[in-house]
């Protein structure tokens, strides 16, 4: 299961839409490793001033890797985090998470390069065959 959803939040979802703040809190609490990586990348992006930062450190174990895969493969989770942090997220090779401030000079072009087939091919490694 991707998320640990408490009964109150599940009841809200059954009655209607759930706001992003509640959903983001559920993601944060359910997937702490993914939250730590993404919030850290966003913080470095903001501190660096280049409109971009990424994480190249592989997860410590498969459970942590699974958290990144779940959060970034879900349109709902990924979209909520992008809105929460005000960034565009990108993902390569099961652990390379990147954050982009698309309003920053050159960040949109950098994002396009990052998500290109060329970038994906150049970012391959024999160590990541089974990620």
C-alpha positions in Angstrom: 0.0 0.0 0.0 1.3 3.4 -0.9 -0.3 5.5 1.8 -1.4 5.0 5.4 -4.7 6.7 5.5 -6.4 7.4 8.8 -10.1 6.8 9.2 -10.9 10.5 9.4 -9.2 11.3 6.1 -10.8 8.3 4.4 -14.2 9.4 5.6 -13.5 12.9 4.1 -12.5 11.3 0.8 -15.7 9.3 0.8 -17.8 12.4 1.3 -16.0 14.5 -1.3 -12.8 16.1 -2.4 -9.8 16.3 0.0 -7.8 19.5 0.0 -4.1 19.4 -0.9 -2.9 20.2 2.6 -4.5 17.1 4.1 -3.3 15.0 1.2 0.2 16.3 1.4 0.3 15.6 5.1 -0.8 12.0 4.4 2.0 11.6 1.9 4.6 13.2 4.2 3.6 10.9 7.1 3.2 7.7 4.9 6.4 8.1 2.8 9.0 9.8 5.1 12.0 8.9 3.1 10.5 10.2 -0.2 9.4 13.4 1.7 12.9 13.9 3.1 14.5 13.5 -0.4 12.0 15.8 -2.2 11.9 18.5 0.5 15.7 18.4 0.7 16.1 18.8 -3.1 13.6 21.7 -3.1 15.5 23.4 -0.2 18.8 23.1 -2.1 17.1 24.4 -5.3 15.9 27.5 -3.4 19.3 28.0 -1.6 21.3 27.6 -4.8 19.5 30.2 -6.8 19.9 28.3 -10.1 16.3 27.2 -10.3 17.4 23.5 -10.2 18.7 20.9 -7.7 18.8 17.1 -7.8 19.5 14.1 -5.7 22.0 11.5 -7.0 22.3 9.5 -3.8 20.7 6.0 -4.1 18.2 5.1 -1.4 19.6 3.1 1.5 17.3 0.1 0.8 14.5 -1.2 -1.3 11.8 0.1 1.0 13.2 3.6 0.6 13.5 3.2 -3.2 9.9 2.0 -3.2 8.7 5.2 -1.5 10.3 7.3 -4.2 8.8 5.2 -6.9 5.3 5.4 -5.4 5.3 9.1 -4.8 6.7 10.1 -8.2 4.8 7.5 -10.2 1.4 8.7 -8.8 0.0 11.7 -10.7 -2.0 12.7 -7.6 0.9 12.5 -5.2 3.4 14.1 -7.5 1.0 16.9 -8.5 0.1 17.7 -4.9 3.8 17.9 -4.0 4.6 20.1 -7.0 1.7 22.5 -5.9 2.8 22.3 -2.3 6.4 23.2 -3.0 5.7 25.4 -6.0 8.1 23.4 -8.2 8.2 21.0 -11.1 9.6 17.6 -10.2 11.4 15.2 -12.5 12.7 11.7 -11.9 15.3 9.3 -13.5 16.6 5.9 -12.6 14.6 5.1 -9.5 16.3 7.7 -7.3 17.5 10.8 -9.2 14.8 13.3 -8.1 15.1 16.9 -9.4 13.3 20.1 -8.6 12.9 23.0 -11.0 11.7 26.5 -10.4 10.3 27.1 -13.9 10.2 30.8 -13.3 14.0 31.0 -12.8 16.1 32.0 -15.8 17.0 28.9 -17.9 15.2 26.5 -15.6 12.5 25.5 -18.2 15.2 24.7 -20.7 17.1 22.8 -18.1 14.0 20.8 -17.2 13.4 19.9 -20.9 17.0 18.7 -21.1 16.7 16.7 -17.9 13.5 14.8 -19.1 14.8 14.2 -22.6 15.4 10.7 -24.0 19.1 11.8 -24.4 19.4 12.6 -20.7 17.8 9.3 -19.7 20.2 7.4 -21.9 23.2 9.2 -20.6 22.2 8.7 -17.0 22.3 4.9 -17.3 24.6 2.8 -15.1 25.1 -1.0 -14.8 24.5 -0.6 -11.1 20.9 0.5 -11.8 19.8 -2.4 -14.0 17.5 -3.8 -11.3 16.3 -0.6 -9.6 
